[in-house]
């Protein structure tokens, strides 16, 4: 696995990451962490807003919480895979439910990160999916 960019190496161009998370504290904390490491960040409160932001902005990667109101992360992921502009965006699902891993991957997610989130693991995944 590629070494995570921990902020010591400047990014050639700031990647844009969409964070879809319904819990305000978690959403803001993740956004602040990513911004501190040079990423551009879009924040969505549910799956509906995540789809809208993803289609309008085409981020480089999506961090998708599974358990959200209005439209959960699994269905949002399925729908994002249906649109040509969002079909290839890497989606990493986030959840405290370990048994949801297979469901997330079946829905079209590229990877899975269990909560509570370990920042080292997060940055390793970001590096892997953003640098290919």
Order of alpha helices (4+ residues) and beta strands (2+ residues): beta-alpha-beta-alpha-beta-alpha-beta-alpha-beta-alpha
